[in-house]
Amino acid sequence: MRIAILLYDRFTALDAVGPYEILSRVPGAEVVFTAARPGPVRTDMGSLALTADAALPEVTAPDAVLVPGGPGVADLLADGPVLDWLRGADAATAWTASVCSGSLLLGAAGLLAGRRATSHWICLDRLRALGAVPVPERVVTDGKYATAAGVSAGIDLALHLAGRMAGDEVAEAVQLVVEYDPQPPYNAGSTATAPAALVESLRASDLVVGARA
């Protein structure tokens, strides 16, 4: 099974790396990072780059596609080549997925029309204008489309996909191998549990730059 993870300038690192850590451990899976051109692609923080091994035209029929989020999404919402690639790849996929604001790209490509989907809370409502039905949940599936909320939710999404691709036992084994057992010292990981004042202050803060598009 070939899994393509899309890279673009100013993507959010964990959106791509978190799912990679899970999906690359699924037996028989080959994960390829793809971008407009091969080579290093800088994240939204600028100090880290991942290497795209293949240009988009070289990845023609992946079994699964995953689109990370990040501020660079804004530059791609009207990008013909990237949206065209997503549409073409989607025709062959068993799963088409996104993390964080990556769902805006799926929506811009017309892939989420009438479908339930999620995104980072800062841009969740923007899905409606792209034809999707926004759902404030951590992971949302609708047919073969799977979308995750912000950043760290990509790990949950990837475990969900691993279970569907290879079975629950494999997914549980991968979860244990990476010791994914989150026990955060704070309970502010969603707008439902975070103090309301914090939510409002972050709406205009640079701390959420990675989720904006």
C-alpha positions in Angstrom: 0.0 0.0 0.0 1.4 3.3 -1.1 0.6 6.3 1.2 1.4 9.8 -0.1 1.8 12.6 2.3 1.7 16.0 0.6 4.3 18.6 1.6 4.2 22.3 0.7 6.0 25.4 2.0 4.9 26.3 5.6 3.1 23.1 6.5 3.0 22.2 10.2 5.6 19.5 11.1 3.6 17.3 13.5 0.7 17.2 11.0 2.9 15.2 8.7 5.4 13.6 11.1 2.9 12.3 13.6 0.9 10.3 11.0 4.2 9.2 9.3 5.4 7.6 12.6 2.2 5.5 12.7 1.5 4.7 9.1 5.1 3.8 8.2 4.9 1.0 10.8 1.9 -0.6 9.1 3.1 -3.9 7.5 3.3 -3.5 3.7 2.9 0.3 3.8 5.2 2.5 1.8 5.0 6.2 2.8 6.2 8.7 0.3 6.5 12.5 0.9 5.5 14.3 -2.3 5.6 18.0 -3.2 5.5 20.3 -6.3 9.2 19.4 -6.7 11.6 17.0 -5.0 13.9 18.3 -2.2 13.6 20.0 1.2 10.3 21.6 2.1 10.3 24.1 5.0 7.7 23.9 7.8 5.8 26.8 9.2 8.4 27.5 11.8 11.2 27.7 9.2 13.9 25.9 11.3 12.8 22.4 10.1 12.5 20.9 6.7 11.3 17.5 5.4 12.5 16.0 2.1 10.0 15.4 -0.6 11.2 12.2 -2.4 8.9 12.6 -5.4 7.3 15.3 -7.4 3.5 15.3 -7.6 3.3 14.0 -11.2 5.4 11.0 -10.1 2.8 9.9 -7.6 -0.2 9.1 -9.8 -2.2 6.4 -8.0 -1.5 6.2 -4.3 -3.7 4.0 -2.1 -4.0 6.7 0.5 -3.3 10.5 0.6 -2.8 12.6 3.7 -2.8 16.4 3.6 -1.2 18.2 6.6 -2.3 21.7 7.6 -0.4 24.9 8.1 -0.4 28.5 7.1 0.9 27.5 3.7 -2.6 26.2 2.9 -3.7 29.7 2.1 -1.3 29.8 -0.8 -2.7 26.6 -2.3 -6.5 27.2 -2.1 -6.5 28.4 -5.6 -3.5 26.4 -6.8 -4.3 24.5 -9.9 -1.5 21.9 -9.9 -1.9 20.9 -6.3 -5.7 20.8 -6.4 -5.6 18.9 -9.7 -3.2 16.4 -8.2 -5.5 15.9 -5.2 -8.5 15.3 -7.5 -6.5 12.8 -9.6 -5.0 11.0 -6.7 -8.4 10.8 -5.0 -9.8 8.9 -7.9 -7.5 6.0 -7.0 -7.4 6.1 -3.2 -8.9 3.8 -0.7 -8.5 6.6 1.9 -8.2 10.4 1.5 -7.3 12.1 4.7 -6.2 15.4 6.2 -4.9 16.9 9.4 -5.8 20.3 10.8 -6.4 23.0 8.1 -5.4 20.4 5.4 -9.1 19.7 5.2 -9.5 23.1 3.6 -7.4 21.9 0.7 -9.6 18.8 0.3 -12.6 21.1 0.4 -11.1 23.5 -2.2 -10.5 20.5 -4.5 -14.2 19.7 -4.2 -13.7 16.4 -2.4 -15.7 17.1 0.7 -18.9 18.4 -0.9 -21.8 17.4 1.3 -19.5 15.4 3.6 -18.9 15.7 7.3 -15.4 16.9 8.1 -13.3 18.5 10.8 -10.3 20.8 11.1 -8.5 22.9 13.6 -10.9 24.9 15.7 -9.6 28.2 14.5 -10.7 27.5 10.9 -13.4 24.8 11.3 -16.2 27.1 10.2 -14.4 27.8 6.9 -15.3 24.3 5.8 -18.9 25.2 5.2 -18.0 27.7 2.5 -16.1 24.8 0.7 -19.2 22.6 0.7 -18.4 20.4 3.7 -20.4 19.9 6.9 -18.2 21.1 9.8 -18.1 18.7 12.8 -16.2 19.7 16.0 -14.8 16.3 16.7 -11.2 15.0 16.9 -11.5 12.6 14.0 -14.3 12.5 11.5 -14.9 9.9 8.8 -17.4 10.0 5.9 -17.0 7.2 3.5 -13.3 7.0 2.5 -12.6 10.6 3.7 -11.0 11.0 7.1 -10.2 14.3 8.6 -8.6 15.3 11.9 -8.8 18.3 14.1 -5.6 20.3 15.0 -2.1 19.1 14.8 -1.8 16.3 17.5 -5.1 14.8 16.3 -3.2 13.5 13.3 -1.8 10.7 15.4 -5.4 9.6 16.3 -6.3 9.8 12.7 -3.3 7.7 11.7 -4.2 5.0 14.2 -7.7 5.0 12.9 -6.4 4.5 9.4 -4.0 1.8 10.5 -6.8 -0.1 12.0 -8.8 0.1 8.8 -5.9 -0.8 6.7 -4.4 -3.7 8.7 -6.8 -4.5 11.5 -7.3 -3.6 15.1 -4.4 -5.8 16.4 -1.9 -4.2 14.1 -3.1 -0.7 15.1 -2.9 -1.6 18.8 0.6 -3.0 18.3 1.7 0.2 16.6 0.2 2.3 19.3 2.1 0.4 21.9 5.4 0.5 19.9 5.2 4.3 19.8 3.8 4.3 23.4 1.0 6.7 22.5 -0.7 7.1 25.8 -1.2 10.8 26.2 -1.6 12.1 29.8 -1.1 15.9 29.5 -0.5 17.9 32.6 -3.2 20.4 31.6 -6.8 20.0 30.4 -6.9 22.8 27.8 -6.5 20.7 24.7 -9.9 21.6 23.2 -12.2 24.5 23.1 -14.6 22.5 25.2 -12.2 22.2 28.1 -10.0 25.3 27.8 -10.9 28.4 29.7 -13.1 30.7 27.5 -10.7 33.6 28.0 -7.8 31.6 26.7 -9.8 30.5 23.6 -10.7 34.1 22.8 -7.1 35.4 23.3 -5.7 32.7 21.0 -8.0 33.6 18.1 -5.8 36.6 17.4 -2.5 35.1 18.7 0.6 34.1 16.8 0.6 30.8 18.7 -1.9 29.4 16.4 -0.2 30.6 13.2 0.3 27.0 12.1 -3.4 26.4 12.0 -4.4 29.5 10.1 -4.9 29.3 6.3 
